[in-house]
Amino acid sequence: MIVFIRCDDRLIHGQCQTKIIPLNKITRVIGVDDATATNPMLKRIFEMAAPQGVKVTVHTFDDALTPIRKCMINEKRTLIITRRPSTLLKIYQAVPDLMKTVNVANIPKEKDGFWVRRDIWINEEELAALKELDQLGISIQFQQFPGDGQPELYFKDIKDQH
């Protein structure tokens, strides 16, 4: 079963290891990132980054759809993680029955855009993806990790500002 869907440029990192995975009792992580999945060294680092006992795989977008669909109907508590909202949009377009809540965390500044929070930079491409996710009925929360001390912020609260 898919229990958490996250967008974070760092993929798996300390906050995932110490907060998100234990809090949600995650036993399986599916990373969806073409660059990581096709680079043997990055892929190995990603697969080694989760706590012991958590199965981790990283896939290109095209190769991720089958394991995502399988995890929707089994009992393994699964986290799906991508680097960008645009990848999340593609996943939801291909697998529309996924849970309707996503968490967006760290996205570094790369192109023209705006800060949503101190570590979340949204450019025009990602804003367009977030708007489409919103139109699909997806609740989008901007938060680094549960209990990060920041007030709750959802895309629905800021979408009309941009």
Residue pairs with C-beta under 8 A, 6 or more apart in sequence:
1 71
1 72
1 73
1 74
1 75
1 76
1 77
1 78
2 68
2 71
2 72
2 78
2 79
2 80
2 98
2 99
3 24
3 25
3 26
3 77
3 78
3 79
3 99
4 20
4 24
4 26
4 78
4 79
4 80
4 103
5 79
5 80
5 81
5 88
5 98
5 99
5 101
5 102
5 103
6 16
6 20
6 79
6 80
6 81
6 82
6 102
6 103
6 104
6 105
7 81
7 82
7 83
7 84
7 85
7 87
7 88
7 102
7 103
7 104
7 105
7 107
8 16
8 81
8 83
8 104
8 105
8 106
8 107
9 83
9 84
9 106
9 107
9 108
10 106
11 31
11 33
11 36
11 46
11 49
11 58
11 81
11 83
12 29
12 31
12 46
12 49
12 50
12 56
12 81
13 49
15 105
15 144
15 145
16 29
16 49
16 50
16 79
16 81
17 49
17 50
17 51
19 145
19 146
19 147
20 26
20 79
20 145
20 146
21 29
21 50
21 51
21 54
21 79
22 51
23 146
24 77
24 79
25 77
26 54
26 77
26 78
26 79
27 53
27 54
27 55
27 76
27 77
27 78
28 54
28 55
28 56
28 71
28 76
28 77
28 78
28 79
29 50
29 54
29 55
29 56
29 57
29 78
29 79
29 80
29 81
30 57
30 58
30 59
30 64
30 67
30 68
30 71
30 78
30 79
30 80
30 81
31 37
31 46
31 56
31 57
31 58
31 59
31 81
31 82
32 58
32 59
32 60
32 61
32 64
32 68
32 80
32 81
32 82
32 87
32 91
33 58
33 60
33 82
33 83
33 87
34 60
34 61
35 42
36 42
36 43
36 46
36 58
37 43
37 58
37 59
37 60
37 63
38 60
43 58
46 56
46 58
47 56
47 57
47 58
48 56
49 56
50 56
55 76
57 67
59 67
61 87
61 90
61 91
64 91
65 91
65 94
65 95
68 80
68 91
68 95
68 98
69 95
71 78
72 95
72 97
72 98
80 91
80 98
82 88
82 91
83 107
84 107
84 126
84 129
85 104
85 107
85 122
85 126
85 129
85 130
85 133
85 140
86 125
86 126
86 128
86 129
88 102
88 129
88 133
89 129
89 132
89 133
91 98
92 98
92 133
92 136
92 138
96 136
100 137
100 138
100 139
101 138
101 139
101 141
102 133
102 138
102 139
102 140
102 141
103 141
103 143
104 116
104 120
104 130
104 140
104 141
104 142
104 143
104 155
105 119
105 120
105 142
105 143
105 144
105 145
106 119
106 120
106 144
107 119
107 120
107 121
107 122
107 126
108 119
108 121
109 115
109 121
110 121
110 123
111 123
111 124
111 125
112 123
112 124
113 121
113 122
113 123
113 124
113 126
113 127
114 121
114 122
114 162
115 121
115 122
116 122
116 142
116 153
116 158
117 142
117 144
117 150
117 153
119 144
120 142
122 130
122 162
127 162
130 140
130 155
130 159
131 159
133 140
133 155
134 140
134 155
134 156
134 159
139 154
139 155
139 156
140 154
140 155
140 156
141 152
141 153
141 154
141 155
142 153
142 154
142 155
143 150
143 152
143 153
144 150
